[in-house]
Amino acid sequence: MQIPTRDAAVDRLEQLATAFMEAKILLAAAELRLFDQLRGAGATAAEAAAALGARTRPVEVLLDALAALGLVAREGDRYRNVPRYEDRLLESSPSHYPGLLRHRNRLFRRWAFLEETIRGRPLPFLDDLRDGLTDPAANENFIRAMYAVSHRHAGAVVDRIPLDGVRTIADLGGGPGHYLAEFARRLPEAEPFLVDLPLTLEVARTILAGSDVAARVRFVAWDFYEEPAPGGLPPFDLVFLSQVVHAEDDAKNRALFAAIAARIAPGGRLVVHERTVEEDRSRPAEAALFAVNMLAMTAGGTTYTAGEIEDWGRAAGLVPERRDRLSPLSELITLRKPGTATVSR
Ligand SMILES: C[S@@+](CC[C@H](N)C(=O)[O-])C[C@H]1O[C@@H](n2cnc3c(N)ncnc32)[C@H](O)[C@@H]1O
């Protein structure tokens, strides 16, 4: 009889159960801004520790683990970045990737107490996603994270949206403004409005500064889940709402859709871009996992089905027009306001 030496089921369970270690090593290094210490000829553990105001031994342990993961190189007692990752990991990276890592580190802290959240116990000592909207440092990481996650796909998403006749466009909760910039490039005559919370708009101004469309963008502060729309907005031919609704509950989104419908010109459209989940709520896997992220981070957020999003639209007088799934984390749901565009607009 052969004695089994491997247990594939346990191997898989162990792989799942220990994945947090590698993640946390990378996230802690990003939180400490350690990679900036390892530019050029790099640094010893003692030099890096002195720059961080930390003790040498823990920094050395972290650096050795980063070397083991191939994220930095060790030569003698010096550590330096490796070319493959350095561009992404330095604070000056145009990809804003360190912001994404620090945002994920904040998620990690709440994920660590997921079972308490599921039991319904409050975690007063930890911030939640809303603090990402009100705390300036957390907000900056959050908005840079949004850029890092999707700036490479933004053009391909916008290419799937019909833009005929669009003269006024609002990106609601547009974050860093990377989608709006893509719309503005394709619509040189249109007025592009970036609508978001004041702190986010500050970060967006920095990220958009120097872009070819920055001068055309109108920045509009509107807390659209809490306040009526500010005066002076035109009727919009197109409202884009990307990766916003999953952070709030059904009732708040229903109210938001009513407010949006009132801002859309007759014949205009609302395009929702979301991490939708199928009716069985477990496919795609990415969406089911993201629902846990919203459970950990928000009071009422979750992943929604395309049907639920269309229902909010119907209740607001909009007519579902089409659905386009672009990837497991990306579906476009288009709704149209009945009527015909008027020339005076
Ligand atoms: C997950 S980010 C998505 C950013 C961008 N639309 C994208 O797809 O990358 C959510 C955005 O909604 C904004 N937001 C959240 N609640 C808001 C509110 N009550 N009023 C205005 N903007 C809000 C946030 O500031 C953030 O920019």
The ligand as a Tripos MOL2 file, in Angstrom:
@<TRIPOS>MOLECULE
LIG
   27    29     1     0     0
SMALL
NO_CHARGES

@<TRIPOS>ATOM
      1 C1        -14.6580   53.5790   -6.3810 C.3       1 LIG1
      2 S1        -14.4350   55.2580   -6.8030 S.3       1 LIG1
      3 C2        -14.6920   55.2170   -8.5660 C.3       1 LIG1
      4 C3        -13.9430   56.3010   -9.2900 C.3       1 LIG1
      5 C4        -14.1080   56.2980  -10.8110 C.3       1 LIG1
      6 N1        -15.4900   56.5580  -11.1870 N.3       1 LIG1
      7 C5        -13.6400   54.9960  -11.3770 C.2       1 LIG1
      8 O1        -14.4330   54.2430  -11.9280 O.co2     1 LIG1
      9 O2        -12.4380   54.7300  -11.2980 O.co2     1 LIG1
     10 C6        -15.9170   56.0190   -6.1780 C.3       1 LIG1
     11 C7        -15.9530   57.5050   -6.4000 C.3       1 LIG1
     12 O3        -17.2190   57.9890   -5.9620 O.3       1 LIG1
     13 C8        -16.9970   59.1720   -5.2200 C.3       1 LIG1
     14 N2        -18.1150   59.3110   -4.2660 N.ar      1 LIG1
     15 C9        -18.4670   58.4370   -3.2940 C.ar      1 LIG1
     16 N3        -19.5290   58.9110   -2.6100 N.ar      1 LIG1
     17 C10       -19.8380   60.1040   -3.1670 C.ar      1 LIG1
     18 C11       -20.8390   61.0680   -2.8930 C.ar      1 LIG1
     19 N4        -21.7060   60.8970   -1.8840 N.pl3     1 LIG1
     20 N5        -20.8930   62.1770   -3.6730 N.ar      1 LIG1
     21 C12       -19.9940   62.3610   -4.6710 C.ar      1 LIG1
     22 N6        -19.0240   61.4640   -4.9880 N.ar      1 LIG1
     23 C13       -18.9440   60.3600   -4.2330 C.ar      1 LIG1
     24 C14       -15.6480   58.9610   -4.5580 C.3       1 LIG1
     25 O4        -15.0470   60.1840   -4.1370 O.3       1 LIG1
     26 C15       -14.8860   58.2640   -5.6640 C.3       1 LIG1
     27 O5        -14.2770   59.1790   -6.5270 O.3       1 LIG1
@<TRIPOS>BOND
     1     1     2 1
     2     2     3 1
     3     2    10 1
     4     3     4 1
     5     4     5 1
     6     5     6 1
     7     5     7 1
     8     7     8 2
     9     7     9 1
    10    10    11 1
    11    11    12 1
    12    11    26 1
    13    12    13 1
    14    13    14 1
    15    13    24 1
    16    14    15 ar
    17    14    23 ar
    18    15    16 ar
    19    16    17 ar
    20    17    18 ar
    21    17    23 ar
    22    18    19 1
    23    18    20 ar
    24    20    21 ar
    25    21    22 ar
    26    22    23 ar
    27    24    25 1
    28    24    26 1
    29    26    27 1
@<TRIPOS>SUBSTRUCTURE
     1 LIG1         1 GROUP 0 **** ****
